Amino acid sequence: MAEQIGKIEKPFASRFREAKKLYLVPLVFLNEGAPEEYKEKYHRYWQQVVDQLSNLETKIGKVSHVYHESISLSGEEGLKFVEKLNPNSYQIAKSKCDNGAIFEAIEENDLLQEVMDWERCLLFGFVTEKVASKVAEFYTEASRKRDEFMAKRLDETLQGNEAGLLFIREGYKLQFPGDIEVFSVFPPALDEIHRWLRDRAKKEQEKAKD
C-alpha cells in the first residue's frame, strides 16, 4: 500500500532512506478552453506537487530515476514527448534530470499502442454483447501485459536505496515490486479538482434533463 507523504514521521525516515522508494504523482491535465476556476485549481495542484516532492526528497531521498506513463523512450528523447503530453509534469521531470536524475522509459511501445487501440474500440460501442465482451477481454489482457512490463522496468532500473518518481494516471492497476516502498503524492488541490469535476458533471446531467 502506498504511503501518504503527510504520514511519514521522523522516526521512520531513516528506515525509508535505506529502501527502494517510488514517489507516485497522479497525472492531471488541462484541456484547451478549460474554465478559469479549473485552471486555478490545476496550477495550484502542480505547485503543491513540487512542494510535496521537495519535502519527500529532504526526508527520505533524492530522486535518481524519473518515469512517465505513456513514454517508451529514455533520456532527452523521452523528455521531449513528455513536454508535448503534459508541460507541468515535464517541468518537474526536467528539473529532476537537470539535478542528476535519469529519465527512464517505462513503457514498451507495441504494448502501449495495443492497449490504446483496444481502448478506442471500447469507446466506439458495439451492437452485440459477444463482440463487446471479446474486445474487453483483449483490452484486459493487453493491459495486464503492459502493467507487468512497467513493473519489470521499475524492478530493473531502481537499485539499492534509490528513489524513483513516476507520473501516472489515477485508477492505475499496476502492481509494484514488493521491495519498493511507494509514496503517494496527493496534494489538497487534487481533492478540489475531484469535487469540481463531480459538480460539473452533476450540473450537466441536470441540464440534460431539462
Summary of the structure (lengths in Angstrom):
residues: 210
radius of gyration: 18.8
end to end distance: 44.0
largest distance: 59.7
contacts: 594
relative contact order: 0.22
helix: 60%
strand: 13%
